[in-house]
């Protein structure tokens, strides 16, 4: 596989995780305070950071850095 394809896969996985989590919460299949929702957001954002940084789409990269940071703090609240 070439690098562009791998980066695109990261992007699609990120989209699926973020939108999937949002959809599950929207239809009451998952609670906002569930660890799994925060993990979906966090990993989804990390995948999207990889893809958007590679494309040099810096506004989208910054958005996902903030999104990932929020998810990380939420995940840490489960631990502490």
N, CA, C and O atoms as CSV, one atom per row, in Angstrom:
chain,resi,resn,atom,element,x,y,z
A,1,UNK,N,N,0.840,-1.188,0.000
A,1,UNK,CA,C,0.000,0.000,0.000
A,1,UNK,C,C,0.880,1.245,0.000
A,1,UNK,O,O,1.952,1.282,0.604
A,2,UNK,N,N,0.391,2.246,-0.692
A,2,UNK,CA,C,1.174,3.475,-0.706
A,2,UNK,C,C,0.764,4.400,0.435
A,2,UNK,O,O,-0.278,4.202,1.059
A,3,UNK,N,N,1.575,5.395,0.698
A,3,UNK,CA,C,1.384,6.286,1.839
A,3,UNK,C,C,0.062,7.051,1.741
A,3,UNK,O,O,-0.633,7.215,2.743
A,4,UNK,N,N,-0.283,7.514,0.552
A,4,UNK,CA,C,-1.515,8.282,0.378
A,4,UNK,C,C,-2.738,7.447,0.750
A,4,UNK,O,O,-3.662,7.960,1.381
A,5,UNK,N,N,-2.759,6.201,0.379
A,5,UNK,CA,C,-3.879,5.324,0.702
A,5,UNK,C,C,-3.980,5.104,2.214
A,5,UNK,O,O,-5.075,5.131,2.774
A,6,UNK,N,N,-2.860,4.892,2.858
A,6,UNK,CA,C,-2.852,4.688,4.316
A,6,UNK,C,C,-3.370,5.934,5.029
A,6,UNK,O,O,-4.169,5.831,5.960
A,7,UNK,N,N,-2.923,7.101,4.598
A,7,UNK,CA,C,-3.374,8.361,5.196
A,7,UNK,C,C,-4.877,8.536,4.973
A,7,UNK,O,O,-5.586,8.965,5.883
A,8,UNK,N,N,-5.361,8.215,3.797
A,8,UNK,CA,C,-6.800,8.307,3.517
A,8,UNK,C,C,-7.604,7.344,4.390
A,8,UNK,O,O,-8.703,7.678,4.833
A,9,UNK,N,N,-7.073,6.177,4.634
A,9,UNK,CA,C,-7.751,5.218,5.516
A,9,UNK,C,C,-7.864,5.809,6.922
A,9,UNK,O,O,-8.915,5.699,7.554
A,10,UNK,N,N,-6.792,6.434,7.415
A,10,UNK,CA,C,-6.862,7.106,8.714
A,10,UNK,C,C,-7.995,8.133,8.726
A,10,UNK,O,O,-8.759,8.215,9.687
A,11,UNK,N,N,-8.093,8.906,7.659
A,11,UNK,CA,C,-9.148,9.917,7.573
A,11,UNK,C,C,-10.536,9.319,7.632
A,11,UNK,O,O,-11.395,9.811,8.364
A,12,UNK,N,N,-10.766,8.267,6.873
A,12,UNK,CA,C,-12.098,7.633,6.858
A,12,UNK,C,C,-12.413,6.956,8.181
A,12,UNK,O,O,-13.558,6.987,8.632
A,13,UNK,N,N,-11.428,6.351,8.801
A,13,UNK,CA,C,-11.644,5.743,10.121
A,13,UNK,C,C,-11.999,6.834,11.130
A,13,UNK,O,O,-12.905,6.657,11.945
A,14,UNK,N,N,-11.292,7.956,11.078
A,14,UNK,CA,C,-11.589,9.069,11.973
A,14,UNK,C,C,-12.996,9.596,11.798
A,14,UNK,O,O,-13.700,9.842,12.777
A,15,UNK,N,N,-13.409,9.771,10.552
A,15,UNK,CA,C,-14.768,10.232,10.268
A,15,UNK,C,C,-15.788,9.237,10.812
A,15,UNK,O,O,-16.767,9.632,11.445
A,16,UNK,N,N,-15.563,7.959,10.569
A,16,UNK,CA,C,-16.497,6.927,11.039
A,16,UNK,C,C,-16.602,6.938,12.566
A,16,UNK,O,O,-17.700,6.808,13.106
A,17,UNK,N,N,-15.486,7.091,13.258
A,17,UNK,CA,C,-15.514,7.092,14.721
A,17,UNK,C,C,-16.236,8.314,15.285
A,17,UNK,O,O,-17.078,8.183,16.172
A,18,UNK,N,N,-15.911,9.489,14.778
A,18,UNK,CA,C,-16.527,10.714,15.300
A,18,UNK,C,C,-18.016,10.752,14.980
A,18,UNK,O,O,-18.834,11.023,15.859
A,19,UNK,N,N,-18.368,10.485,13.737
A,19,UNK,CA,C,-19.782,10.512,13.368
A,19,UNK,C,C,-20.552,9.351,13.986
A,19,UNK,O,O,-21.709,9.503,14.378
A,20,UNK,N,N,-19.905,8.195,14.071
A,20,UNK,CA,C,-20.553,7.049,14.704
A,20,UNK,C,C,-20.863,7.319,16.165
A,20,UNK,O,O,-21.957,7.011,16.638
A,21,UNK,N,N,-19.913,7.890,16.875
A,21,UNK,CA,C,-20.145,8.245,18.273
A,21,UNK,C,C,-21.265,9.260,18.428
A,21,UNK,O,O,-22.121,9.125,19.302
A,22,UNK,N,N,-21.254,10.268,17.580
A,22,UNK,CA,C,-22.299,11.295,17.629
A,22,UNK,C,C,-23.669,10.686,17.330
A,22,UNK,O,O,-24.656,11.001,17.994
A,23,UNK,N,N,-23.716,9.822,16.338
A,23,UNK,CA,C,-24.980,9.169,15.994
A,23,UNK,C,C,-25.487,8.283,17.119
A,23,UNK,O,O,-26.681,8.287,17.421
A,24,UNK,N,N,-24.602,7.530,17.736
A,24,UNK,CA,C,-25.007,6.656,18.841
A,24,UNK,C,C,-25.542,7.458,20.022
A,24,UNK,O,O,-26.511,7.048,20.662
A,25,UNK,N,N,-24.921,8.590,20.313
A,25,UNK,CA,C,-25.404,9.447,21.394
A,25,UNK,C,C,-26.737,10.088,21.001
A,25,UNK,O,O,-27.649,10.179,21.822
A,26,UNK,N,N,-26.847,10.525,19.763
A,26,UNK,CA,C,-28.066,11.189,19.306
A,26,UNK,C,C,-29.283,10.281,19.360
A,26,UNK,O,O,-30.399,10.751,19.581
A,27,UNK,N,N,-29.079,8.997,19.161
A,27,UNK,CA,C,-30.192,8.048,19.177
A,27,UNK,C,C,-30.238,7.222,20.468
A,27,UNK,O,O,-30.805,6.131,20.504
A,28,UNK,N,N,-29.626,7.770,21.526
A,28,UNK,CA,C,-29.658,7.171,22.867
A,28,UNK,C,C,-29.156,5.733,22.917
A,28,UNK,O,O,-29.642,4.939,23.723
A,29,UNK,N,N,-28.210,5.395,22.085
A,29,UNK,CA,C,-27.577,4.080,22.146
A,29,UNK,C,C,-26.319,4.105,23.003
A,29,UNK,O,O,-25.782,3.068,23.393
A,30,UNK,N,N,-25.869,5.321,23.283
A,30,UNK,CA,C,-24.643,5.536,24.051
A,30,UNK,C,C,-24.817,6.851,24.805
A,30,UNK,O,O,-25.421,7.787,24.280
A,31,UNK,N,N,-24.303,6.933,26.011
A,31,UNK,CA,C,-24.387,8.166,26.798
A,31,UNK,C,C,-23.123,8.997,26.592
A,31,UNK,O,O,-22.040,8.461,26.360
A,32,UNK,N,N,-23.281,10.286,26.681
A,32,UNK,CA,C,-22.148,11.202,26.520
A,32,UNK,C,C,-21.071,10.914,27.564
A,32,UNK,O,O,-19.883,11.105,27.302
A,33,UNK,N,N,-21.479,10.463,28.727
A,33,UNK,CA,C,-20.533,10.225,29.813
A,33,UNK,C,C,-19.939,8.822,29.791
A,33,UNK,O,O,-19.227,8.448,30.723
A,34,UNK,N,N,-20.209,8.040,28.757
A,34,UNK,CA,C,-19.609,6.711,28.635
A,34,UNK,C,C,-18.164,6.826,28.154
A,34,UNK,O,O,-17.842,7.655,27.303
A,35,UNK,N,N,-17.324,6.000,28.700
A,35,UNK,CA,C,-15.921,5.977,28.279
A,35,UNK,C,C,-15.802,5.644,26.797
A,35,UNK,O,O,-14.950,6.203,26.107
A,36,UNK,N,N,-16.631,4.752,26.305
A,36,UNK,CA,C,-16.544,4.356,24.894
A,36,UNK,C,C,-16.806,5.530,23.952
A,36,UNK,O,O,-16.187,5.620,22.892
A,37,UNK,N,N,-17.718,6.428,24.328
A,37,UNK,CA,C,-17.975,7.608,23.510
A,37,UNK,C,C,-16.742,8.518,23.463
A,37,UNK,O,O,-16.369,9.023,22.404
A,38,UNK,N,N,-16.126,8.713,24.615
A,38,UNK,CA,C,-14.939,9.560,24.666
A,38,UNK,C,C,-13.771,8.935,23.903
A,38,UNK,O,O,-13.001,9.640,23.252
A,39,UNK,N,N,-13.644,7.619,23.985
A,39,UNK,CA,C,-12.593,6.934,23.225
A,39,UNK,C,C,-12.834,7.050,21.724
A,39,UNK,O,O,-11.891,7.245,20.957
A,40,UNK,N,N,-14.096,6.931,21.302
A,40,UNK,CA,C,-14.403,7.097,19.876
A,40,UNK,C,C,-14.018,8.495,19.410
A,40,UNK,O,O,-13.408,8.656,18.353
A,41,UNK,N,N,-14.378,9.508,20.202
A,41,UNK,CA,C,-14.023,10.881,19.841
A,41,UNK,C,C,-12.519,11.086,19.829
A,41,UNK,O,O,-11.983,11.707,18.911
A,42,UNK,N,N,-11.840,10.573,20.832
A,42,UNK,CA,C,-10.398,10.758,20.915
A,42,UNK,C,C,-9.642,10.097,19.779
A,42,UNK,O,O,-8.822,10.733,19.117
A,43,UNK,N,N,-9.920,8.809,19.552
A,43,UNK,CA,C,-9.229,8.105,18.463
A,43,UNK,C,C,-9.636,8.645,17.094
A,43,UNK,O,O,-8.814,8.728,16.182
A,44,UNK,N,N,-10.907,9.010,16.957
A,44,UNK,CA,C,-11.360,9.606,15.699
A,44,UNK,C,C,-10.628,10.896,15.406
A,44,UNK,O,O,-10.179,11.123,14.282
A,45,UNK,N,N,-10.505,11.749,16.422
A,45,UNK,CA,C,-9.796,13.016,16.245
A,45,UNK,C,C,-8.319,12.791,15.926
A,45,UNK,O,O,-7.753,13.488,15.084
A,46,UNK,N,N,-7.696,11.827,16.590
A,46,UNK,CA,C,-6.283,11.540,16.294
A,46,UNK,C,C,-6.097,11.085,14.849
A,46,UNK,O,O,-5.147,11.498,14.183
A,47,UNK,N,N,-6.992,10.244,14.370
A,47,UNK,CA,C,-6.926,9.809,12.967
A,47,UNK,C,C,-7.093,10.999,12.030
A,47,UNK,O,O,-6.392,11.107,11.024
A,48,UNK,N,N,-8.024,11.893,12.362
A,48,UNK,CA,C,-8.260,13.057,11.510
A,48,UNK,C,C,-7.108,14.058,11.576
A,48,UNK,O,O,-6.851,14.767,10.603
A,49,UNK,N,N,-6.418,14.123,12.704
A,49,UNK,CA,C,-5.220,14.973,12.802
A,49,UNK,C,C,-4.163,14.475,11.824
A,49,UNK,O,O,-3.556,15.269,11.105
A,50,UNK,N,N,-3.944,13.175,11.794
A,50,UNK,CA,C,-2.949,12.597,10.883
A,50,UNK,C,C,-3.289,12.944,9.443
A,50,UNK,O,O,-2.431,13.390,8.681
A,51,UNK,N,N,-4.546,12.737,9.078
A,51,UNK,CA,C,-4.961,12.962,7.683
A,51,UNK,C,C,-4.908,14.440,7.311
A,51,UNK,O,O,-4.392,14.794,6.251
A,52,UNK,N,N,-5.437,15.303,8.175
A,52,UNK,CA,C,-5.494,16.728,7.826
A,52,UNK,C,C,-4.117,17.392,7.871
A,52,UNK,O,O,-3.844,18.291,7.075
A,53,UNK,N,N,-3.252,16.968,8.781
A,53,UNK,CA,C,-1.895,17.521,8.821
A,53,UNK,C,C,-1.124,17.116,7.574
A,53,UNK,O,O,-0.365,17.914,7.023
A,54,UNK,N,N,-1.317,15.884,7.129
A,54,UNK,CA,C,-0.641,15.415,5.919
A,54,UNK,C,C,-1.066,16.239,4.705
A,54,UNK,O,O,-0.251,16.518,3.826
A,55,UNK,N,N,-2.352,16.632,4.656
A,55,UNK,CA,C,-2.856,17.453,3.547
A,55,UNK,C,C,-2.558,18.939,3.742
A,55,UNK,O,O,-2.838,19.759,2.867
A,56,UNK,N,N,-1.979,19.278,4.916
A,56,UNK,CA,C,-1.680,20.669,5.274
A,56,UNK,C,C,-2.949,21.513,5.381
A,56,UNK,O,O,-2.961,22.691,5.022
A,57,UNK,N,N,-4.008,20.892,5.877
A,57,UNK,CA,C,-5.267,21.586,6.140
A,57,UNK,C,C,-5.248,21.982,7.621
A,57,UNK,O,O,-5.849,21.319,8.466
A,58,UNK,N,N,-4.548,23.071,7.907
A,58,UNK,CA,C,-4.248,23.424,9.280
A,58,UNK,C,C,-5.463,23.837,10.113
A,58,UNK,O,O,-5.502,23.498,11.295
A,59,UNK,N,N,-6.454,24.544,9.572
A,59,UNK,CA,C,-7.630,24.822,10.405
A,59,UNK,C,C,-8.322,23.538,10.884
A,59,UNK,O,O,-8.732,23.453,12.041
A,60,UNK,N,N,-8.450,22.558,10.017
A,60,UNK,CA,C,-9.067,21.286,10.387
A,60,UNK,C,C,-8.179,20.515,11.362
A,60,UNK,O,O,-8.678,19.815,12.243
A,61,UNK,N,N,-6.873,20.644,11.201
A,61,UNK,CA,C,-5.939,20.010,12.138
A,61,UNK,C,C,-6.098,20.605,13.526
A,61,UNK,O,O,-6.158,19.869,14.511
A,62,UNK,N,N,-6.167,21.937,13.617
A,62,UNK,CA,C,-6.325,22.594,14.910
A,62,UNK,C,C,-7.653,22.194,15.549
A,62,UNK,O,O,-7.703,21.917,16.747
A,63,UNK,N,N,-8.721,22.163,14.765
A,63,UNK,CA,C,-10.021,21.729,15.277
A,63,UNK,C,C,-9.917,20.354,15.920
A,63,UNK,O,O,-10.444,20.138,17.011
A,64,UNK,N,N,-9.251,19.436,15.262
A,64,UNK,CA,C,-9.150,18.079,15.775
A,64,UNK,C,C,-8.160,17.943,16.923
A,64,UNK,O,O,-8.307,17.041,17.748
A,65,UNK,N,N,-7.164,18.804,17.000
A,65,UNK,CA,C,-6.278,18.821,18.165
A,65,UNK,C,C,-7.090,19.218,19.397
A,65,UNK,O,O,-6.962,18.602,20.455
A,66,UNK,N,N,-7.921,20.243,19.257
A,66,UNK,CA,C,-8.775,20.661,20.371
A,66,UNK,C,C,-9.775,19.563,20.709
A,66,UNK,O,O,-9.995,19.266,21.883
A,67,UNK,N,N,-10.385,18.955,19.688
A,67,UNK,CA,C,-11.345,17.866,19.884
A,67,UNK,C,C,-10.687,16.697,20.625
A,67,UNK,O,O,-11.278,16.129,21.544
A,68,UNK,N,N,-9.485,16.347,20.230
A,68,UNK,CA,C,-8.759,15.255,20.886
A,68,UNK,C,C,-8.399,15.627,22.318
A,68,UNK,O,O,-8.479,14.785,23.213
A,69,UNK,N,N,-8.003,16.883,22.547
A,69,UNK,CA,C,-7.655,17.321,23.899
A,69,UNK,C,C,-8.863,17.235,24.829
A,69,UNK,O,O,-8.740,16.801,25.974
A,70,UNK,N,N,-10.017,17.644,24.338
A,70,UNK,CA,C,-11.240,17.539,25.136
A,70,UNK,C,C,-11.512,16.076,25.472
A,70,UNK,O,O,-11.839,15.745,26.612
A,71,UNK,N,N,-11.380,15.214,24.489
A,71,UNK,CA,C,-11.619,13.780,24.718
A,71,UNK,C,C,-10.610,13.212,25.717
A,71,UNK,O,O,-10.972,12.405,26.574
A,72,UNK,N,N,-9.362,13.624,25.611
A,72,UNK,CA,C,-8.334,13.126,26.531
A,72,UNK,C,C,-8.645,13.557,27.964
A,72,UNK,O,O,-8.536,12.750,28.887
A,73,UNK,N,N,-9.031,14.820,28.159
A,73,UNK,CA,C,-9.392,15.279,29.501
A,73,UNK,C,C,-10.617,14.535,30.022
A,73,UNK,O,O,-10.684,14.206,31.206
A,74,UNK,N,N,-11.578,14.270,29.153
A,74,UNK,CA,C,-12.761,13.510,29.566
A,74,UNK,C,C,-12.375,12.076,29.944
A,74,UNK,O,O,-12.874,11.532,30.929
A,75,UNK,N,N,-11.492,11.474,29.159
A,75,UNK,CA,C,-11.027,10.105,29.461
A,75,UNK,C,C,-10.281,10.100,30.796
A,75,UNK,O,O,-10.463,9.189,31.604
A,76,UNK,N,N,-9.447,11.109,31.028
A,76,UNK,CA,C,-8.719,11.184,32.296
A,76,UNK,C,C,-9.657,11.340,33.484
A,76,UNK,O,O,-9.335,10.906,34.590
A,77,UNK,N,N,-10.813,11.957,33.266
A,77,UNK,CA,C,-11.764,12.101,34.366
A,77,UNK,C,C,-12.336,10.743,34.801
A,77,UNK,O,O,-12.810,10.606,35.928
A,78,UNK,N,N,-12.294,9.752,33.922
A,78,UNK,CA,C,-12.712,8.395,34.299
A,78,UNK,C,C,-11.669,7.742,35.187
A,78,UNK,O,O,-11.997,6.926,36.047
A,79,UNK,N,N,-10.422,8.101,34.978
A,79,UNK,CA,C,-9.315,7.486,35.713
A,79,UNK,C,C,-9.148,8.132,37.081
A,79,UNK,O,O,-8.891,7.450,38.073
A,80,UNK,N,N,-9.297,9.454,37.127
A,80,UNK,CA,C,-9.032,10.178,38.385
A,80,UNK,C,C,-10.325,10.614,38.978
A,80,UNK,O,O,-10.338,11.239,40.038
